[in-house]
Amino acid sequence: MAPRNGPTGRQKRLATEMRRLREQAGISVQQAAAMLGADRTMISNIEAGRTGLSEERVRHLACRYRCPDPELTDALAAMAGNRRPRPWWDEYRGKLPDGHLGVSEIEHYATRIRTAQTVHLPGLFQTEDHARALFELVVPKLPRLEVELGVAHRLGRQSVVNGDRATPYVGIIHEAALRLEFGGRDVARKQLEHLAEAADRENVTLRVIPFSAGGFHGAGHSILYAEGPVPQLDTVHLDTELGAHFIDAPTPLANYRALLDLMESSALPPDESQSLIWSIAREM
C-alpha cells in the first residue's frame, strides 16, 4: 500500500496503538517486519500513519503481538475497516487549523463525551451568536472569513448530541462561566436559556460547580474527554494558547478520568444545576 499524505487524527491513533502493542510485546521493528514478510520501512510507515492498515492486517499483527484483549483487537480492526463517506468536517480541511478537525473526529467516534469548563461554555451547546462573540475576541484578530468558518464548524459539531443516535454527554461547568456575558446581556441570556433547555435531553447531563463550592480540583482547566469503544482508545482534548493538544497515553488518561470524577463531586446535582442556569438567565 502506497504511503498516504496527511493521515487523519484517527489514522494516527490507530498507528500509535499498533506501535504500543508491538512495544508491549517486546517485539522489535525488524521482528515485526519479518512477521509480515516485509521490510522495516513498512512497519515504520504503519506506525507513523503513513501506510494504511486493513482490518485483516490489524488482526494479524495483534495476534503476532499477543494482544491479550479481544475487545481492543476488535476495536482496532473496526478503526481500520471503517470506510465511511467523506466526513462533514473534511470541507474545512486547509481552511481551519487541523485541531478543529481533530476535535470533530474524536467527538464523532466517541461513545460518551465528558467536558469540564471553568470560563467558557461547552462548544456543543453554544448558540451561533455566542460562538461568534468568542471567535471575535481571539488575539490577534481573526479575518472575518475565518470567524464565520469557525462558527459554522462549531455548529456542525453539535450534530453528535442531537438526533436519534445522540452521543451521551456529561458537562461540568463552573458558575463563573455562566455569568460571563460574551456578546452582551441579550446574547448571554439566550445562550443560557439554550443551555438550560439542552439539559432536558435524555442524553445530556449538566453539572454546575457553584461559587459556594469554594476551591475545587481542576480549577482553570478546559477538558474534553472522548470515550472510545474500549478505555484504551479514549482521548483527551485540551484547548491551549498554542492550539489543540490531544492526549492518549494510558497514565494521563487515567489521571484525567480521576480529575473529572473529582470535579463532578464538587458540582450540584443535575436538577439543581439546571435550576441555577435558569436563575442566572432570568437575572440578565
C-alpha positions in Angstrom: 0.0 0.0 0.0 1.4 3.4 -1.1 2.2 5.9 1.7 -0.6 8.3 2.3 -0.3 12.1 2.6 -1.6 13.8 5.7 -3.1 11.0 7.8 -6.1 12.0 9.9 -6.1 12.0 13.7 -7.9 8.7 13.8 -5.5 7.1 11.4 -2.6 8.4 13.5 -4.2 7.0 16.6 -4.6 3.5 15.1 -0.9 3.7 14.1 0.0 4.7 17.7 -1.9 1.8 19.2 -0.3 -0.7 16.9 3.1 0.6 18.0 2.1 0.3 21.6 1.0 -3.3 21.1 4.3 -4.2 19.5 6.4 -2.5 22.2 4.4 -4.1 25.0 5.1 -7.5 23.4 8.8 -6.7 23.4 9.0 -7.1 19.6 11.4 -5.1 17.5 10.5 -3.3 14.3 12.7 -5.8 12.5 10.9 -8.8 14.0 7.5 -7.3 13.2 8.6 -6.8 9.6 9.6 -10.4 9.4 6.2 -11.4 10.6 4.6 -9.6 7.6 7.3 -10.7 5.2 8.1 -7.0 4.7 11.0 -4.6 5.4 11.2 -2.4 8.5 10.3 0.6 6.4 6.8 -0.7 6.1 6.4 -1.1 9.9 7.8 2.4 10.4 5.3 3.8 7.9 2.4 1.9 9.5 3.4 3.2 13.0 3.6 6.7 11.7 0.2 6.5 10.0 1.8 7.0 6.6 0.7 3.5 5.4 -2.9 2.3 5.9 -3.9 -0.9 7.5 -6.7 -3.3 6.5 -8.8 -5.0 9.2 -7.2 -8.3 8.3 -3.7 -6.9 8.8 -4.6 -5.3 12.1 -5.9 -8.7 13.4 -2.8 -10.5 12.0 -0.4 -8.1 13.8 -2.5 -8.1 17.0 -2.3 -11.9 17.1 1.5 -11.8 16.5 1.9 -9.2 19.2 -0.1 -11.5 21.6 -2.7 -8.8 22.3 -4.5 -10.2 25.4 -7.7 -8.1 25.0 -10.0 -9.3 22.2 -12.3 -6.2 22.6 -9.3 -4.0 21.9 -8.4 -6.1 18.9 -12.0 -5.8 17.6 -12.0 -2.0 18.2 -8.7 -1.5 16.3 -9.9 -3.7 13.5 -13.1 -1.6 13.3 -10.9 1.6 13.0 -9.0 0.1 10.1 -12.1 -1.3 8.4 -14.2 1.8 8.7 -14.7 3.1 5.2 -17.2 5.9 5.6 -18.0 8.7 3.1 -16.1 11.9 3.3 -16.9 13.3 6.7 -18.6 16.7 7.0 -15.6 18.3 8.7 -13.4 17.5 5.8 -14.8 20.5 4.0 -12.9 22.7 6.5 -9.5 21.0 5.8 -7.0 23.7 4.8 -9.4 26.4 5.9 -9.2 25.9 9.7 -6.4 24.6 11.9 -6.1 20.8 12.0 -7.0 20.8 15.7 -10.6 21.8 14.8 -10.9 18.8 12.5 -9.4 16.6 15.2 -12.0 17.6 17.7 -14.8 16.9 15.3 -13.3 13.5 14.6 -12.9 12.3 18.2 -16.4 13.6 19.1 -17.9 11.8 16.1 -16.5 8.4 17.1 -16.9 8.9 20.9 -19.2 6.5 22.8 -19.6 9.1 25.5 -18.3 12.7 25.9 -17.4 14.4 29.2 -16.3 18.0 29.4 -15.3 20.5 32.1 -15.1 24.2 31.6 -14.5 27.0 34.2 -14.6 30.0 31.9 -16.3 29.0 28.6 -19.5 27.2 28.0 -19.5 23.8 26.2 -18.9 24.2 22.5 -21.5 21.5 21.7 -24.2 23.8 23.2 -23.1 27.2 22.1 -25.5 29.4 20.1 -24.3 31.0 16.9 -24.2 34.5 18.4 -22.2 33.3 21.5 -19.7 31.3 19.4 -19.2 34.3 17.1 -18.6 36.6 20.1 -15.9 34.2 21.3 -14.1 34.0 17.9 -14.2 37.8 17.6 -12.2 38.0 20.8 -9.2 35.9 19.5 -5.9 37.7 19.6 -4.6 38.5 17.0 -7.9 39.3 15.5 -9.1 36.7 13.0 -10.1 37.6 9.5 -13.9 37.7 9.1 -13.9 34.6 6.8 -12.1 32.6 9.5 -14.6 33.8 12.2 -17.5 32.6 10.1 -15.9 29.3 9.2 -15.1 28.8 12.9 -18.7 29.5 13.8 -20.1 27.2 11.1 -17.7 24.4 12.1 -18.7 24.7 15.8 -22.4 24.5 15.0 -21.7 21.5 12.8 -20.0 19.7 15.7 -23.3 19.8 17.6 -24.8 17.1 15.5 -23.2 14.5 17.8 -25.5 15.4 20.7 -28.6 15.8 18.6 -30.9 13.3 16.9 -32.0 9.7 17.5 -28.4 8.4 17.9 -27.1 11.3 20.0 -24.0 10.6 22.0 -24.3 10.6 25.8 -22.8 13.8 27.2 -21.8 14.9 30.7 -20.7 18.6 31.1 -19.2 20.2 34.2 -19.5 24.0 34.2 -18.3 26.4 36.8 -20.8 29.1 37.8 -18.3 31.8 36.6 -18.7 30.6 33.0 -22.5 31.0 33.3 -22.1 34.6 34.4 -19.7 35.9 31.8 -21.6 38.0 29.3 -19.9 37.2 26.0 -21.6 39.2 23.3 -23.6 41.3 25.7 -26.5 40.6 28.1 -29.1 39.6 25.4 -26.8 37.1 23.7 -25.7 35.8 27.1 -29.3 35.3 28.3 -30.3 33.5 25.1 -27.2 31.3 25.4 -28.1 30.3 29.0 -31.7 29.6 28.0 -30.4 27.4 25.2 -28.1 25.6 27.6 -30.9 25.1 30.2 -33.2 23.6 27.6 -30.4 21.3 26.4 -30.4 19.8 29.9 -33.9 18.4 29.3 -32.5 16.0 26.6 -32.2 12.4 27.7 -28.6 12.1 26.6 -27.4 15.3 28.3 -26.3 15.8 31.9 -25.1 19.2 33.0 -23.4 19.7 36.4 -22.6 23.2 37.7 -19.9 23.9 40.3 -21.3 26.8 42.3 -19.3 29.6 43.7 -20.3 28.3 47.1 -18.2 25.2 46.5 -15.1 27.3 47.0 -11.8 25.8 45.8 -12.1 22.7 43.7 -10.0 20.2 41.8 -9.3 21.2 38.1 -9.8 24.9 38.6 -8.8 26.7 35.4 -9.0 23.5 33.2 -10.9 23.1 30.0 -11.2 19.4 29.2 -12.9 17.3 26.6 -12.8 13.6 27.3 -14.0 11.4 24.5 -14.5 7.8 25.5 -13.8 5.1 22.9 -15.3 1.6 22.4 -12.6 0.4 25.0 -10.8 2.5 27.6 -7.5 2.2 25.8 -9.0 4.2 22.9 -10.2 7.2 25.0 -8.8 10.6 24.0 -8.4 13.9 25.9 -8.5 17.2 24.1 -7.1 20.3 25.7 -7.7 23.7 24.2 -4.5 25.7 24.8 -3.0 29.0 23.8 -0.8 27.1 21.3 -3.8 25.3 19.8 -5.4 21.9 20.2 -3.5 19.3 22.3 -4.6 15.6 22.2 -3.6 13.1 24.8 -3.9 9.3 24.5 -1.2 7.8 26.8 -2.7 5.5 29.4 -1.4 7.2 32.6 -2.6 10.7 31.6 -6.0 9.3 30.6 -6.4 7.7 34.0 -5.4 11.0 35.7 -8.0 13.0 33.6 -10.7 10.4 34.4 -10.0 10.8 38.1 -9.9 14.6 37.8 -13.3 14.8 36.1 -14.7 12.5 38.8 -13.4 14.9 41.5 -14.8 17.9 39.6 -18.2 16.2 39.4 -18.1 15.6 43.2 -17.9 19.4 43.7 -20.9 20.0 41.4 -24.6 20.3 42.1 -26.9 17.5 41.1 -28.3 17.8 37.5 -31.7 19.2 38.6 -30.2 21.8 40.9 -27.7 22.7 38.1 -30.4 23.3 35.6 -32.3 25.5 38.1 -29.2 27.6 38.7 -28.7 28.1 34.9 -32.4 29.2 34.6 -32.0 31.5 37.6 -28.9 33.2 36.2 -30.6 33.6 32.8 -33.6 35.3 34.4 -31.2 37.8 36.1 -30.0 39.0 32.7 
